[in-house]
């Protein structure tokens, strides 16, 4: 009976936080979409509600998995795959076209033992995060890129994209850009997820479709361990979104967790270090989500908005778009 009670207490001791990307959306942009969406695109009449609804739905699915003892890694991958399969988020299906008309995806995953897998410049792999997981678990810490990464994914029977031009094209995103007159520049960036399971293991993952009209072959922070993703069971996990070059130059993900680990005051929290590291970058550089070693969730962004959601230590689900969470 004592074992049973202990198991039930532990069963609810899990956390997850998701982000759908740093965003240039303002409340004025949302209102403009609401007024000009038309009958052909009814979803744009309440885009803010739709984005938060998707995040909430993903949280519900993840919550059920974690309650049933699914590992942090499996939940992290499952959630990011959902984001990659949704055209409203800039990863996978929602990826952006390069200057040369290509679609090139980046992603990475890292577990609490600091083992990682990363993929960059993949064009035919439907879920880059799944490729990263395969690399991590079958080859140790590995990063593959370009055609070789796609070919390897196909040999492993991962889901592939037969016609990238058709698959990645999004009428909804085109309509958004038409209304906001952004010349097909994305309003949302990189997606990410951090999970702490009932066993205290943490996993962090990040995936992106890049920035519109980027140089062919350009690599951002998402596949770079220490820049866009970092994880440690002793400290926590970080996923970043925004201007990749800034996150790479400052090793934001690693430095945030490393600085937190060297803190002298136990009253300081991970959110404070996230804020400090992001505030050092140029204005509107992006956003960060984090989970500490106790399962506490944090989000911070300097962009106009960032859609995110979290379940903290098995508690209530919450989603946000305009407000940060630093406590």
C-alpha positions in Angstrom: 0.0 0.0 0.0 2.9 2.4 0.8 4.4 1.7 -2.6 1.0 2.4 -4.3 0.6 5.7 -2.5 4.1 6.8 -3.4 3.6 5.9 -7.0 0.4 7.9 -7.2 2.1 10.9 -5.7 5.0 10.6 -8.2 2.6 10.1 -11.1 1.5 13.7 -11.0 5.0 15.1 -10.7 5.7 16.2 -14.3 5.9 19.4 -16.3 5.9 20.5 -19.9 6.2 23.8 -21.7 5.6 24.5 -25.4 6.3 27.5 -27.6 5.0 28.2 -31.1 7.6 30.7 -31.9 8.6 34.4 -31.3 6.2 36.5 -33.2 5.8 39.9 -34.8 2.1 39.7 -34.4 0.6 42.7 -32.6 -3.0 43.0 -31.3 -3.5 45.4 -34.2 -2.4 42.7 -36.7 -4.8 40.3 -35.2 -7.6 42.8 -35.5 -6.8 43.5 -39.1 -6.9 39.8 -39.9 -10.2 39.6 -38.1 -11.7 42.3 -40.2 -10.3 41.3 -43.6 -10.2 37.5 -43.5 -13.3 36.9 -45.6 -15.4 33.8 -46.0 -12.6 31.8 -47.6 -10.4 32.0 -44.5 -12.7 31.9 -41.4 -9.9 30.7 -39.2 -8.2 34.1 -39.5 -11.1 35.8 -37.9 -9.8 34.5 -34.5 -6.2 33.7 -35.2 -5.1 34.4 -31.7 -7.7 32.1 -30.3 -6.8 29.4 -32.9 -3.1 29.5 -32.1 -3.7 29.2 -28.3 -6.3 26.5 -28.9 -3.8 24.4 -30.8 -1.2 24.8 -28.0 -3.9 23.8 -25.5 -4.8 20.7 -27.5 -1.2 19.7 -27.7 -0.8 20.2 -24.0 -3.8 18.0 -23.3 -2.4 15.1 -25.4 1.0 15.5 -23.7 -0.6 15.7 -20.3 -2.3 12.3 -20.8 1.0 10.8 -22.0 2.9 12.0 -19.0 0.2 10.8 -16.6 0.7 7.4 -18.0 4.4 7.4 -17.5 5.6 8.1 -21.1 9.1 9.4 -21.1 10.1 13.0 -21.4 11.8 12.3 -24.8 8.8 10.6 -26.3 6.5 13.3 -25.2 8.8 16.1 -26.5 9.1 14.4 -29.9 5.4 13.8 -30.1 4.5 17.4 -29.4 7.1 18.9 -31.8 5.8 16.6 -34.5 2.3 18.0 -34.0 3.7 21.5 -34.4 5.7 20.4 -37.5 2.5 19.0 -39.0 0.5 22.2 -38.5 0.9 24.9 -41.2 0.4 27.8 -38.8 3.7 27.2 -37.1 7.0 27.8 -38.7 8.4 24.3 -38.6 7.9 21.3 -40.9 4.8 21.9 -43.0 4.8 25.6 -42.0 8.4 26.2 -43.2 9.5 29.2 -45.2 10.9 29.5 -48.7 14.6 30.4 -49.1 15.9 32.9 -51.6 16.4 30.1 -54.1 12.9 28.8 -53.6 13.8 25.8 -51.4 12.4 24.7 -48.1 15.2 23.8 -45.6 14.4 22.7 -42.1 16.6 22.6 -38.9 16.0 20.8 -35.6 17.7 19.4 -32.5 16.9 17.4 -29.4 18.8 17.0 -26.2 18.1 14.8 -23.2 18.9 15.3 -19.5 22.1 13.2 -19.9 23.3 15.8 -22.5 23.0 13.4 -25.4 21.8 15.0 -28.5 20.8 14.6 -32.2 20.6 17.5 -34.7 19.6 17.9 -38.3 20.1 20.9 -40.6 19.1 21.9 -44.2 16.7 18.9 -44.6 14.2 19.3 -47.4 12.3 16.0 -47.7 12.1 14.7 -44.1 8.6 15.4 -42.9 9.4 15.6 -39.2 13.0 16.7 -38.7 12.7 16.3 -34.9 12.1 12.5 -35.4 15.3 12.4 -37.5 17.1 14.1 -34.6 15.8 11.5 -32.1 16.9 8.6 -34.4 20.4 10.1 -34.6 20.7 10.6 -30.9 19.5 7.1 -30.0 21.3 5.1 -32.7 24.5 7.0 -33.2 25.1 8.9 -30.0 25.7 12.7 -30.3 25.4 13.3 -34.0 24.4 16.1 -36.4 23.6 15.5 -40.1 22.7 17.9 -42.8 21.4 18.4 -46.3 20.7 15.6 -48.8 22.7 13.0 -46.8 20.4 13.6 -43.8 17.3 13.2 -46.0 18.7 10.0 -47.6 19.5 8.6 -44.2 16.0 9.4 -42.9 14.4 7.7 -45.9 16.5 4.5 -45.3 15.2 4.5 -41.7 11.6 4.6 -43.1 10.9 8.0 -41.5 8.0 9.9 -43.1 9.2 11.7 -46.2 7.8 14.6 -48.4 7.4 13.5 -52.0 6.8 17.0 -53.4 8.2 19.7 -51.2 6.8 22.6 -53.2 3.2 21.4 -52.9 3.6 20.2 -49.3 5.1 23.3 -47.8 2.9 25.8 -49.7 0.3 27.4 -47.4 -2.7 29.3 -48.7 -3.4 30.4 -45.1 0.0 31.9 -44.6 -0.2 33.6 -48.0 -3.5 35.2 -47.0 -2.0 36.4 -43.8 0.9 38.0 -45.6 -1.4 39.5 -48.2 -3.6 41.2 -45.5 -0.7 42.4 -43.4 1.4 43.3 -46.6 4.5 41.5 -45.2 5.7 40.2 -48.6 5.6 36.6 -47.4 7.7 37.2 -44.4 6.7 34.9 -41.6 5.1 36.2 -38.4 6.0 33.2 -36.4 9.4 31.5 -35.8 10.9 28.4 -34.4 8.8 25.9 -32.3 10.1 24.2 -29.1 9.1 21.9 -26.2 10.7 21.0 -22.9 9.4 18.1 -20.8 10.2 16.8 -17.3 8.7 13.3 -16.7 7.6 11.5 -13.5 11.1 10.1 -13.2 12.7 13.5 -13.2 14.2 13.1 -16.6 14.2 16.3 -18.8 14.2 16.6 -22.6 14.3 19.7 -24.8 13.7 20.0 -28.5 13.5 22.8 -31.1 12.5 22.8 -34.8 12.2 25.5 -37.4 11.3 26.2 -41.0 13.8 29.1 -41.1 13.3 32.7 -42.1 11.7 33.8 -45.4 14.1 34.5 -48.2 17.1 33.3 -46.2 20.3 32.4 -48.1 20.2 28.8 -49.4 22.2 26.8 -46.9 21.8 29.3 -44.0 21.8 27.6 -40.6 20.2 29.2 -37.6 20.4 28.4 -33.9 17.8 25.7 -33.8 20.1 22.8 -34.6 23.1 24.2 -32.7 23.3 22.6 -29.2 24.1 25.3 -26.7 22.6 28.1 -28.9 19.0 27.2 -29.5 18.6 24.1 -27.3 20.3 22.8 -24.1 19.3 20.3 -21.4 20.6 18.8 -18.2 18.7 16.8 -15.6 20.8 18.6 -12.9 19.7 22.1 -14.1 16.8 22.0 -16.5 16.0 22.6 -20.2 16.0 25.6 -22.6 14.5 26.2 -26.1 15.0 29.4 -27.9 13.3 31.2 -30.8 14.1 34.3 -32.8 17.1 35.8 -34.6 19.3 32.8 -34.8 22.6 34.6 -35.4 22.2 36.4 -32.1 21.5 33.2 -30.1 24.5 31.5 -31.7 26.9 34.4 -31.0 25.9 34.4 -27.4 25.4 30.6 -26.8 22.1 31.7 -25.1 20.7 28.2 -24.3 23.9 27.0 -22.7 24.8 30.2 -21.0 21.4 30.6 -19.4 21.4 27.1 -17.8 25.1 27.3 -16.9 24.7 30.7 -15.2 21.7 29.4 -13.4 23.7 26.5 -12.1 26.4 28.8 -10.8 24.0 31.1 -8.9 25.0 32.1 -5.4 21.5 32.9 -4.2 19.0 30.0 -3.9 16.1 32.5 -4.2 17.1 33.3 -7.8 15.1 31.4 -10.4 15.7 30.2 -14.0 13.4 32.9 -15.3 15.7 35.7 -14.1 18.6 34.2 -16.1 16.4 33.8 -19.2 15.4 37.4 -19.0 19.0 38.6 -18.4 20.4 36.7 -21.4 17.6 37.8 -23.8 17.6 41.4 -22.7 21.3 41.6 -23.7 20.4 40.9 -27.3 19.1 43.6 -29.8 15.5 44.6 -29.3 12.9 42.0 -30.4 15.4 39.3 -30.9 13.0 36.6 -29.8 12.0 34.4 -26.9 13.0 31.6 -24.5 11.1 28.9 -22.6 12.6 26.9 -19.7 12.0 24.3 -17.1 14.2 24.0 -14.1 15.3 20.8 -12.2 12.2 21.1 -10.0 9.8 21.3 -12.8 9.1 25.0 -12.6 8.1 26.5 -16.0 9.2 29.9 -17.4 8.7 31.9 -20.5 10.2 35.3 -21.6 10.2 37.1 -24.9 11.2 40.5 -26.3 9.3 40.0 -29.6 5.8 41.4 -29.9 4.2 38.2 -28.8 4.9 34.5 -28.3 2.3 31.7 -28.1 3.1 29.2 -25.4 1.5 26.8 -22.9 2.6 24.8 -19.9 1.6 22.3 -17.3 3.6 22.8 -14.1 4.2 19.9 -11.7 1.0 18.1 -12.9 -1.1 21.2 -12.2 -3.5 23.3 -14.3 -2.9 23.9 -18.0 -2.2 27.5 -19.0 -1.6 29.2 -22.4 -0.4 32.7 -23.2 0.3 34.9 -26.2 1.0 38.4 -25.0 2.1 37.9 -21.4 5.4 36.4 -20.1 5.7 33.9 -17.2 8.7 34.6 -15.0 7.5 33.4 -11.6 
